[in-house]
Amino acid sequence: MTLSTAPRLLLVHAHPDDESLWTGGTIARYAAAGVQVTLVTCTLGEEGEVIPDSLRGLATDAADQLGGYRIGELRAACAALGVSDHRWLGGVGRWRDSGMAGVGANAHPRAFAGGDLAEQAAALAEVIADVRPQVVVTYGPDGGYGHPDHIRAHEVTMAACGAEVDRVFFAVTSRRATEEGVAALAGRDGLPFRLPGPGELPVTDDAAITTTIDTADVLSVKLAALAAHSTQVSVWQGQDGAQAYALSNGIAQPLPPAEFYLLGRGAGDGAGTDLFGGLQ
């Protein structure tokens, strides 16, 4: 990084756990390097499927208290990653998890995906004006895998980011790194998850990826952050050092030693291995 002012990174994520799943290694790496990292979370993740049997009473079809519980999970993940500045878009609980496309939760009056885009963008613009980040990270136009809240997070971010933001990046997953990681998990003793079939994990062709962030040294930090989201994520560490995680579907996902991005806005010179690379 060659910035003349202190580097500031802002990430916009739809639900608690997305920050760790998509960008946990990046956050940990830059926070450890002294970068000011601000995380904006758009909903409490009320519609998530609960993994532990002992906590399933929190779900929407029971007590509907999952959102409040996930506040604590996110706080623990932020502590693990080194995030000292976390904010809820519009204030805690302003927008509710919309759930996947076509489900009844989309019709909730506070559903994030159906909310007022202008209001949501104005709330994020206030954060941007306060933090003054040079770099902002969110999802691409498809939300990474089509979730309505991820798509709306992209729309809100692009509407809120003006000329004061030098670069906007979209977090993606590498096809090559995912396939290599899954192949390495095949045949591992004790793996409690099933391996994914063709097309089950969202991936991006590597030819499209503009930026690769080396996260090998902070994989243990990312794993700790994932473990903090225990209602949503199960983590596994094999005796031989292999690592994997799974969501409620029980499909094994590898932890590659890097995280990947597409440059969505701004000049890309110097950004191949550093979100701030080449910025003045």
N, C-alpha and C positions, 0 to 999 in steps of 0.2 A: 504494500500500500504506500502511495506517495502523496496522499492528501495533505494539503496545507492546513486543514482544520481537522479536529477529532472525527474519526469515522463513526457514522451512526447508521445502524441497520434497523429497518422496521419490517416486521412480517405480519401478514394478515391471513389468519386461518379461520375456518368455518366453525370448528368444534374443538373442545378440549381433546387432546391426543393427536390431532393433526400436526401440531407443531413438532411433536416428537417423531411421528411416523414419517413425515415428509422432509423435515428440515432439522431434526434433532442434532445430527452431527455438525451441521453448519453453524447452528446456534452455539453449540458448545465450543467449537473451534474459535469463532470470532469473539465470544464472550471471554474466553481464556486469554485472548490476545489483547484485551482491553477495549474492544469495540463496545460502544453503547448499543445494546440490543433492546429494542422495544417490541413486544408481542401484543397484537390486537386479536382478540378472539370474538367471533361474531355471535355465537349462541352458547348455551350451556350444554348442548348435546343431550337434550331430554329424551330423544327418540332412540338412543343407542340400545342395542341388545346387550343384556347383562350376562356375563359369562359365569361368575361364581353362583352356584345354587343358593348359597347363604345370603346373597344380596339381590336376588331376583324380585323380591318384594318392592324394590325401588322403581321398577319398570312402569311404563305408562299404563299398562293394563292392570296394575295393582295400585300402589300408593302414589305413583307419579312423582317421586322424589329424587329421581336420578340426577337431574340437573344440579340440585344443591350438593349432592354427594360428589359430583364431578368437579365442583369448584375446589374441593380439597385435593382431589387427584391432580388437577392442573397446578395447584400451588406447589405440590411436592415435585412435580416434573420440572417446573420453572426453577426451583431451588437446585435440582440436580444439574440442569443445563447451564445455570449461571444467569438466568434472566432476572434482572432486578426491576424492570419496568414492564408490568403487565397491565393491560387495559381491556375492558369489555366494550365493544362497540355500542355507543349510546347509553352505556351504564349497564350494570349487571342485570340480566334478565330482560332487557328491553326487547330483544328478538329471540324467538323460540326456534329450536331445531325443526326444520321442515320435514325431515325424513326423506326417504328415497322418492323418486319421481312416481306420481300416481297414487301415493298413499293418502289416507285421510288427514294426516297431520299437515299436509300442504294447505289445507283450508283453514287452519287455525288463524285467528285474527292477528296473532303476533308472529306468524311463520316468517322466517327471515327471507325466504325466496320470494314470497309474495308481498313483501313490505314495500314501503315507499323508497324507491331508489334514490331520489333526491335527498331525502332525509338521511338515509344511510350514508351516502357519499359526503354529505355535509358534516356528519359526525366524524367520519374518518379524516376529512380535510382539517378539522380542528386538531386532531392528533398530529397530523403531518406538520401543521403550522407550529405546533408546540415543540415537536421533536426535531424537526428539520433534517430528516434522513437524506443522505445522498443516494441510498439504495433501498428499494422496497421489493419484497418477495411475496408472491401469492401463487395462485394456480393459473393455468392457461384457460382459454375460452371454454374448453370442455370440462373444466373443473377437475381434470386429472382422470376421472372415471365416470363423469356424468351426474354426480350428486347435485341436486338443485342448489343446495347451500354453497357448494364449492363454486358453481357457476356464478351465483350471485356475488360471492366474495370477489371473484375476478372482475365482475362488472362494477362493483363499488370501488374497488381499488383503482381501476383504470379511469373512472369518473373523477376520483378524488385527487389523483396525482397530477400536478401541474408541472410547469417548467422548473420549479425549484427542486424536483427530484431528478437526479442525473440518470438513474437506471431503474427499470422495473424488470424483475426476473420472474419466470414461471417455473415452479418446482415440478420435476418430472422424474420418472424412473427409467433407467437405461435397460434396453432390451438385452444387450450383451452381458451387463453385470448381473441382471436378474437370472438369465439362463445359466451363467457360470455358477452363480450362487446356489441355484436349485440343483444343478448337477453335483455340486460338492456335498449337498445334503443327502443325496440318494445313498441309501444303504447305511446311513449313520445309525449306530446302535442307540436305542432309547429315544429316538425322535418321536414325540407324542402327537405330531400332526401329520396329516397326509400331504404328499407332494402335490403341487398344482398340476392340472392338466393343461394342454395347449390353450392359450388364450384366457386362462382364468385370472392372471395377474395383469394389471394395466402396465403397459410398457411404451416407451418411445424409441423409435429408431435412432441409433447412435449418430447417424449422419446429420440429424437435426439438432443435436445437443450442442450448445455453444459454450457451456461452462461446466467444468468438473471440479468439485471441491474435495480435496483429500481429507477424509475423516478417520483414517486408520487409527490415529492416536487417541481418538475420543469415542471409539465404538463402545467402550465400557460405560461411558457417560450416557450415550444414547440408550443403551440397554437399560440402565437404571431409570431413565426418564420414561421409557416404555413400560417398565414394570410398575411405575407409579400409577399408571392408568389401568389398574387391575380389573375394573369392570368391563373394559373393552379389549384388552390386549393380554395374551398369555405369552410369556417369554421362556426360552429354553436355552440352557448351556450344557453341552455335552462334556464328558470327561476329557475328550481330546481337544477341547477349546472351541468346537463348533458352536455356532449361535444361530438362533432362528426365533421368529415370533409368529403368532397367528392371531387373527381376529376371531369373532364368534363363529365364523364358518369353519374353523379348524384347519385351514389351508396353510401349510408352512410357507413362510416368506423369509428369504435370506437377508442378512445385513451386510451389503457390500461395503468395502472400505472407502467409499466415496458417495457423494450426493450430486445430483445432476440438475441442470437448469437450461432453460431457453431464455435468451435475451428478448424481452417483449418490447422494450422501449429504451432508447438511448444509444450512445456510441459504444461499440463493442471492443475497441482497441485495448488490448491488455487484459481482457476479462476472461481469458481461457481457463485460468485456474484460480482466479480471485475475483470475487464480486466487486471489489473496489479497484481492481488493477487498472492502471492507466488514468485514473481520475486525478485531477489536479486539486 
